[in-house]
Amino acid sequence: MNINKQQGFSLLEILIAFSILALSLGILLKIFSAGVNTALIGEDYTAAVQIAEGLMAKTGVEKPLQAGQEEGNENEKYHWLVVVSPFEFNPENNDVSAITATLFKVKVTVSWGDDNTHANESQVELSTLKLVKKSL
């Protein structure tokens, strides 16, 4: 009785299996690196929003609210600019003497980038209105 059965895998089957494995790993690594990059970008935006919210909250609290601008840096990465300007509105009854408060527009811009050329710069901008009691 002459039984001629093959045992094991042929060289072609092994090469095809390794090719499929290499392609799968390449795709998985690309997906993983894209996810990490997205997380880093999200972290930058979250930090910028927190800086902007903090600056907006303290504007008019630490010192009296008045028109002007102020700028600075945070964590050697984020550059911020706070612009305070009077906000004009027209009341419906046109009785301006009855208004006992002044509105100021507060705009906070936080920007950051990889280099100093500002070419790849990202930014977050928040704005709000703040009320100040008129001095009589």
Stockholm file with secondary structure:
# STOCKHOLM 1.0

chainA/1-136         MNINKQQGFSLLEILIAFSILALSLGILLKIFSAGVNTALIGEDYTAAVQIAEGLMAKTGVEKPLQAGQEEGNENEKYHWLVVVSPFEFNPENNDVSAITATLFKVKVTVSWGDDNTHANESQVELSTLKLVKKSL
#=GR chainA/1-136 SS CCCCCCCSCCHHHHHHHHHHHHHHHHHHHHHHHHHHHHHHHHHHHHHHHHHHHHHHHHTTTSSCCCSEEEEEEETTTEEEEEEEEECCCCCTTCCGGGCCEEEEEEEEEEEECSSTTSTTCEEEEEEEEEEEECCC
#=GC SS_cons         CCCCCCCSCCHHHHHHHHHHHHHHHHHHHHHHHHHHHHHHHHHHHHHHHHHHHHHHHHTTTSSCCCSEEEEEEETTTEEEEEEEEECCCCCTTCCGGGCCEEEEEEEEEEEECSSTTSTTCEEEEEEEEEEEECCC
//
